[in-house]
């Protein structure tokens, strides 16, 4: 597969704004998708964030393999503060805020000891598209937060959301990096919906996903599609398409299986978690 380019102009603008706003930020909350915690972690942010305190949050843990997610927590705990959350559970959000308070406890105490007035913690929420950043911010805002408006040192378009008396969130757009040199990473973030699936050859993505599920999650395929795949069978792909089309009553086109409809159905059920909890990678795949 050729190197994949994906860098809309608004993402370059977002990168510049993030760098500027970090000057007034106390902590960065970086959201990654628990289904692909490595692929969905933007490597470009490391240089931008630099030494700013950072909390890695694995979102959508309810859609990921629980056992694999624990391995990822252990992996990231070697480098960062880390939590995993279910974004459908409002109580999980409080865990994030409380963890930020703990991380910054000494810093805020030192400021007060120097005679500075008590102030709200300023947290910036970062993450690539579709890792749950908007859900995270909007749920807090709709239930208990108020938009406090623009403040000195912050770009005018920046939205500051107060979610507690002592806690403010700085909203930012989802940011991707310019090139996906690793084909596996590109496929993983396509499968979690962070880039448009149609920028990749859909049949290649379908084959990748089916092979992965056959090796790692065969029971999910059996339960959802009554499907058992033998990858040693040279006709396994055609048989898989035909089986799902027949099971879901997808009408053929001119006597041929409607492959596009089958893939559309499959990717939709992958994206919404209907098939079941899936982790598309584990820490053993990381190339340090």
DOVEX-168764 format. One line per 3 residues: their letters; for each residue x, y, z of C-alpha. Coordinates in steps of 0.25 Angstrom, whole numbers, plus 2048, in hexadecimal, padded with zeros to 3 digits. Layout:
<pts>
A	X Y Z ~ ...
</pts>
This chain:
<pts>
XXX	800 800 800 ~ 805 80E 7FD ~ 808 818 808
XXX	7FB 81E 80C ~ 7F9 82D 80C ~ 7EE 833 815
XXX	7F0 841 81A ~ 7E4 84B 818 ~ 7E8 859 819
XXX	7E0 85B 826 ~ 7E9 852 82D ~ 7F6 85A 82A
XXX	7EF 866 830 ~ 7EA 85E 83C ~ 7F9 85A 83E
XXX	7FD 868 83F ~ 7F2 86C 848 ~ 7F5 861 852
XXX	804 865 852 ~ 800 873 856 ~ 7F5 86F 860
XXX	7FE 866 868 ~ 805 872 86E ~ 7F9 874 877
XXX	7F6 865 879 ~ 7F9 85D 886 ~ 7F6 84F 881
XXX	7F3 848 874 ~ 7E8 83D 873 ~ 7EC 835 867
XXX	7E0 82B 863 ~ 7E4 81F 85B ~ 7DA 814 857
XXX	7DB 807 85F ~ 7D9 7FF 853 ~ 7E6 804 84D
XXX	7ED 80C 858 ~ 7FA 80C 850 ~ 7F5 80F 842
XXX	7EC 81A 847 ~ 7F7 821 84F ~ 7FC 82D 847
XXX	80B 82C 847 ~ 80C 83B 843 ~ 807 83F 850
XXX	813 83B 858 ~ 81B 846 852 ~ 810 850 854
XXX	80C 84C 862 ~ 81B 84B 867 ~ 81C 84A 876
XXX	80E 84E 879 ~ 807 845 883 ~ 7FF 83B 87B
XXX	7F3 831 87E ~ 7F1 826 874 ~ 7E2 822 873
XXX	7DE 815 86C ~ 7D0 818 868 ~ 7C5 80E 863
XXX	7CA 804 86C ~ 7BD 7FD 86B ~ 7BF 7FA 85C
XXX	7CD 7F5 85F ~ 7D2 7E7 864 ~ 7D3 7E9 873
XXX	7E0 7E0 874 ~ 7E7 7E7 869 ~ 7E3 7F4 86F
XXX	7EA 7F1 87C ~ 7F7 7EE 875 ~ 7F6 7FB 86E
XXX	7F4 802 87C ~ 801 7FB 881 ~ 808 7FF 874
XXX	805 80E 875 ~ 806 80F 884 ~ 815 80D 882
XXX	815 81B 87B ~ 809 823 87F ~ 7FD 824 889
XXX	7F2 81C 883 ~ 7E3 818 884 ~ 7D9 810 87C
XXX	7CB 815 87B ~ 7BD 811 875 ~ 7B8 81E 86F
XXX	7AA 81A 871 ~ 7AB 81A 880 ~ 7AB 829 886
XXX	7B2 824 893 ~ 7BE 821 88B ~ 7C0 82F 887
XXX	7C2 833 896 ~ 7CE 829 897 ~ 7D5 831 88C
XXX	7D3 83E 894 ~ 7D7 838 8A1 ~ 7E4 832 89B
XXX	7E8 83F 895 ~ 7E6 846 8A3 ~ 7EF 83B 8A9
XXX	7FA 83D 89E ~ 7FA 84C 8A0 ~ 7F8 84D 8AF
XXX	806 851 8B2 ~ 807 85B 8A7 ~ 7FA 862 8AC
XXX	7FF 862 8BA ~ 80C 868 8B6 ~ 805 873 8AF
XXX	7FC 876 8BB ~ 809 876 8C4 ~ 80F 881 8BB
XXX	803 889 8BE ~ 7FB 887 8B1 ~ 7EC 887 8B2
XXX	7E5 879 8B1 ~ 7E1 876 8A2 ~ 7DB 86C 89A
XXX	7E3 861 894 ~ 7E4 863 885 ~ 7E4 856 87D
XXX	7E5 854 86E ~ 7DE 848 867 ~ 7E6 842 85B
XXX	7E3 837 852 ~ 7E2 832 844 ~ 7D4 832 83E
XXX	7C9 829 843 ~ 7D0 825 850 ~ 7C5 82B 858
XXX	7CA 839 85B ~ 7BD 840 857 ~ 7B5 836 85F
XXX	7BE 838 86B ~ 7BD 847 86A ~ 7AE 848 866
XXX	7A9 83F 871 ~ 7B0 847 87C ~ 7AB 854 875
XXX	79D 850 874 ~ 79C 84B 882 ~ 7A4 854 88B
XXX	7AD 85D 883 ~ 7AC 86C 87F ~ 7B4 872 873
XXX	7BD 87D 87A ~ 7C1 883 86D ~ 7CE 889 868
XXX	7D9 88C 871 ~ 7E7 893 870 ~ 7F2 88B 869
XXX	7E8 882 862 ~ 7E4 883 853 ~ 7D7 88A 851
XXX	7D0 87D 84B ~ 7D4 875 857 ~ 7C9 870 860
XXX	7CB 86E 86F ~ 7C1 866 876 ~ 7C0 866 885
XXX	7BC 858 88A ~ 7BE 85B 899 ~ 7C1 866 8A2
XXX	7D0 863 8A1 ~ 7D1 85C 893 ~ 7D0 862 885
XXX	7D2 85A 878 ~ 7D8 861 86B ~ 7D1 85B 85F
XXX	7DA 858 852 ~ 7D7 851 845 ~ 7DB 843 842
XXX	7E9 842 83C ~ 7EF 838 834 ~ 7FD 837 82F
XXX	802 839 820 ~ 805 82B 81C ~ 802 81D 81F
XXX	80F 815 81C ~ 80A 809 823 ~ 7FF 802 81C
XXX	7FA 7FB 828 ~ 7F8 808 82F ~ 7F0 80E 824
XXX	7E7 802 824 ~ 7E5 802 833 ~ 7E1 810 833
XXX	7D8 80E 827 ~ 7D1 803 82F ~ 7CE 80C 83B
XXX	7C9 817 832 ~ 7D4 821 834 ~ 7D6 823 825
XXX	7CD 820 819 ~ 7CD 812 816 ~ 7CC 815 807
XXX	7DA 81B 806 ~ 7DF 80D 807 ~ 7DB 801 7FE
XXX	7CF 7FC 805 ~ 7D1 7EE 800 ~ 7DF 7EE 807
XXX	7D9 7F3 814 ~ 7CF 7E9 813 ~ 7D9 7DE 811
XXX	7E2 7E3 81C ~ 7D6 7E4 826 ~ 7D1 7D6 823
XXX	7DF 7D0 824 ~ 7E1 7D7 831 ~ 7D4 7D3 837
XXX	7D5 7C4 832 ~ 7E3 7C3 83A ~ 7DF 7CB 846
XXX	7D0 7CB 848 ~ 7CA 7C0 840 ~ 7BF 7BE 84A
XXX	7BA 7CC 847 ~ 7B9 7C8 838 ~ 7B1 7BC 83C
XXX	7A8 7C3 845 ~ 7A5 7CE 83C ~ 7A5 7C8 82E
XXX	7A5 7B9 831 ~ 7B2 7B9 82A ~ 7BE 7B1 82B
XXX	7CA 7B5 822 ~ 7D5 7AB 81D ~ 7E0 7B5 819
XXX	7E7 7A9 812 ~ 7DB 7A8 808 ~ 7DF 7B0 7FC
XXX	7D0 7B3 7FA ~ 7CE 7B8 808 ~ 7CB 7C6 804
XXX	7C1 7C3 7FA ~ 7BA 7B9 803 ~ 7BA 7C4 80E
XXX	7B3 7CE 805 ~ 7A9 7C4 800 ~ 7A6 7BF 80E
XXX	7A4 7CD 814 ~ 79B 7D2 808 ~ 792 7C5 80A
XXX	791 7C7 819 ~ 78D 7D5 818 ~ 785 7D4 80C
XXX	78D 7DD 803 ~ 787 7DD 7F5 ~ 791 7D9 7EA
XXX	794 7E2 7DF ~ 793 7DB 7D1 ~ 794 7CE 7D8
XXX	7A1 7D2 7DF ~ 7A3 7D4 7EE ~ 7A2 7E3 7F2
XXX	7B0 7E4 7F8 ~ 7AF 7F3 7FA ~ 7A2 7F1 803
XXX	7A9 7E6 80B ~ 7B5 7EF 80E ~ 7AC 7FA 811
XXX	7A4 7F2 81B ~ 7B1 7EC 821 ~ 7B8 7F9 823
XXX	7AB 7FF 829 ~ 7AA 7F4 833 ~ 7B9 7F5 836
XXX	7B8 804 839 ~ 7AC 804 842 ~ 7B1 7F8 84A
XXX	7A6 7EE 846 ~ 7AF 7E3 843 ~ 7B5 7E4 851
XXX	7C1 7E9 859 ~ 7CD 7E9 850 ~ 7DB 7EE 852
XXX	7E3 7F0 845 ~ 7F1 7EF 84B ~ 7F8 7EC 857
XXX	805 7F1 85D ~ 80D 7E6 857 ~ 80B 7ED 84A
XXX	812 7FA 84E ~ 81F 7FD 848 ~ 827 805 852
</pts>
